[in-house]
Amino acid sequence: MNRPAKCAKTGFTPTLRRPIMIRTLQSLRLIFILLVLFSHLSWGDVPPLRFGGECGVSFFFMLSGFVLSIGYGAKIEEGRFSLKTFYLKQLAKCYPLHLLTLLAFALLDLHNGYGVQAGKLLANALLLQSWIPDNGYNFSFNGVAWFLSDIMFFYLLFPWLYSAIRKMPGRALASTSAAVALLYVWLVVAVPQGLVNTVVYVFPPVRVVDFAIGILLYRLYASRHTSELRLWISHGQHRYRYALAEMLPVGLMVAVYLLYGELPKRLHATLLFMPILPAVIYAFAVLDASGGRLTRLLQNSWLTRGGGLSLEVYMTHILVIRGVTGVLVGAGIDLGYAATALACVAMTLVTALATKKYFVDKLYLALKKHVIKP
């Protein structure tokens, strides 16, 4: 088969024409969504794993830009992309579940005597909570739903971001990326400490940088350089290269974890993960076709199926954690952190599976058939 011709203007080969499912990344979804879960779980003297939440959110923002580019890049470049259809499909996948969990948290607040503020409820219902510079709004009700507020904004920008990143000549892209990076670093350093969460961690126009990194990563992934790297890694006489390619991103993640607690919050809210997570995504995407032992482990069908539940796990895990820990506390039972965490993970996965099978998928198919026009 002839290699696609390299574009003289951009220095990159054309977009992949057929969307592919990268099994290693699908399994990484499960790993990183569990990190998010542990960031909201505490028991006894064991605090929440804050690293997991900040790392996990950055991973999913970047991964979204990457996989959307794989799935829709060819349509955008060929003029076959419909923003309306695309946006409605994405909304149909997540919005009904968002409303369901929002209702559940509102009812819990009423039951616990906290009351429900109409402004916060409306902002959440419209997925505008992350645009309001107030953590009381950002993390109200199902606090993790701010992610949806951001990602739906990214979806609106996706075709323009993709076209700009794919078509820009290499030197112009490098200089633009450097300028954005410098501006981003300045913002992270300059923002007042009290606004780090609401501006650096939550605000959509800031977090869109993570999403754009995913698209930029796809440009590299679709280039001839990736094909050449695959050949180098898989060279028959140098099988150790598989292990090296797998261990490098894992080692980087361990190093970041060890550094995390030593750095100011304003750095590990987002900036700490920007050099590392693209390497993790790219490495395992490249290795998916032919990798070593860790790659084959990540291609396990149970892990990939678990990765397919990432949205449902994300949206339901706080409810489940509250339920499980509430029952244990009410019954005066202390299972210890490990057993409690295992119970929360198991119950969350069961809840996510049931939610996806009996609510999310059924409603999505109905909306796709009767509301969304192809």
C-alpha positions, -999 to +999 in steps of 0.1 A: +000+000+000+013+034-009+020+059+019-002+090+018+016+119+003+031+143+028+016+179+027+044+203+017+027+232+035+022+216+069+047+188+069+020+163+079+002+135+061-035+136+055-061+127+081-068+091+088-099+083+067-114+056+089-122+062+126-105+036+148-110+024+183-078+024+202-082-003+229-053+009+251-068+044+254-103+029+261-088+010+291-069+041+302-104+057+305-112+032+332-079+038+351-082+076+350-119+077+359-111+056+390-085+081+399-112+107+398-134+085+420-106+082+446-102+120+446-137+121+462-133+092+486-121+095+521-124+072+551-110+073+585-076+090+585-072+086+547-079+118+528-091+120+492-066+115+465-066+150+451-040+141+425-065+117+409-091+144+402-069+170+387-049+145+367-080+126+356-099+157+344-068+169+324-066+134+308-102+134+297-101+169+282-070+160+262-083+126+252-116+142+240-097+164+216-077+135+204-104+109+198-128+134+183-101+143+158-099+106+149-136+102+146-146+134+128-114+149+113-119+135+078-155+148+077-143+183+087-116+183+060-140+170+034-168+194+042-191+167+054-192+177+091-225+190+105-220+209+138-257+207+146-258+169+142-226+164+160-235+187+189-270+172+194-254+137+194-229+147+221-257+164+241-279+134+239-252+112+253-246+132+285-274+157+291-302+133+302-278+117+328-268+151+339-304+161+345-311+128+363-281+133+387-289+170+392-325+160+403-311+134+426-287+159+443-314+185+445-338+161+462-310+150+486-303+186+495-340+192+502-342+160+523-312+171+543-327+205+550-301+225+529-326+240+505-321+246+468-311+279+454-329+286+421-300+304+406-276+275+411-302+250+399-308+270+367-271+274+360-265+237+364-296+228+343-282+250+315-246+237+320-234+273+327-221+267+362-184+267+351-188+302+336-197+318+369-166+329+389-178+314+421-170+279+435-204+279+451-218+276+416-190+257+400-193+227+423-229+229+434-252+198+433-234+171+414-201+190+417-183+171+389-209+182+363-188+213+357-168+191+334-198+188+311-202+226+312-167+229+298-168+200+274-200+212+257-183+245+250-153+227+236-176+208+212-189+240+198-153+251+190-141+217+178-145+221+140-127+255+140-100+244+164-094+213+144-092+231+111-068+257+125-045+232+140-045+208+110-040+235+083-015+257+100+021+255+087+045+239+111+065+271+119+033+291+124+019+264+146+050+262+167+051+300+173+014+301+180+017+272+205+046+289+222+027+322+225-003+304+240+020+285+264+036+316+276+003+334+281-011+303+299+019+302+323+016+339+330-021+334+339-014+304+362+013+324+380-006+357+381-041+347+391-049+353+428-048+323+450-085+325+458-094+323+421-071+293+411-100+269+412-126+289+394-103+305+368-074+280+362-092+247+370-127+253+359-132+283+335-139+270+300-118+295+279-088+284+300-094+247+300-099+247+262-061+246+261-062+210+273-087+201+246-066+218+219-036+198+231-055+167+222-061+179+187-025+189+183-015+155+195-037+140+168-018+160+142+014+142+153-004+108+155-016+111+119+018+120+106+045+099+089+066+103+121+042+080+139+045+053+113+083+056+114+082+054+152+061+022+151+086+006+127+115+015+150+097+002+181+087-031+165+121-039+149+125-076+153+160-075+168+152-049+194+122-062+214+133-043+244+120-011+227+084-022+235+092-022+272+110+012+269+081+027+251+056+014+277+077+022+308+086+058+298+050+072+302+045+051+333+077+065+348+066+100+339+033+095+357+051+082+388+075+112+388+046+136+385+028+119+414+059+122+436+063+159+427+026+167+431+026+174+468+057+195+467+044+220+442+020+250+447-017+243+440-017+267+412+008+245+393-007+211+399-043+223+391-035+219+354+000+230+343+018+200+359+001+175+337+004+193+304+038+179+294+031+144+308-004+133+297+001+139+260+031+116+262+009+089+279-019+092+253+005+093+224+026+064+236-002+040+242-020+050+210+012+042+190+016+009+208-019-002+204-013-020+171+017-039+184+030-035+219+045-053+249+030-069+279+015-038+294-001-029+261-016-064+258-029-061+294-046-028+285-063-045+255-081-068+278-118-069+269-129-063+306-108-032+309-120-018+276-156-025+285-150-007+318-136+022+299-169+025+280-186+033+314-164+063+321-192+089+317-216+070+338-189+064+365-181+100+365-216+112+369-228+087+395-197+080+417-203+108+442-239+096+448-226+060+453-198+071+476-223+090+498-246+061+498-221+034+507-202+055+533-236+067+547-248+032+553-215+021+569-215+051+592-252+047+601-246+010+609-214+018+629-193-004+607-157+004+600-144-018+572-111+001+569-102+022+539-092-006+515-125-026+519-146+006+519-129+018+487-134-016+471-171-015+480-174+020+465-157+010+433-178-022+429-211-004+436-201+025+413-193+001+384-226-018+389-245+015+391-227+028+360-235-004+340-272-003+349-274+034+342-258+030+308-278+000+298-312+009+310-312+047+308-284+064+288-283+040+258-320+036+255-327+073+257-298+081+233-312+057+207-347+072+211-334+108+207-312+098+178-342+082+161-368+109+167-349+141+173-315+141+158-314+144+121-285+128+103 
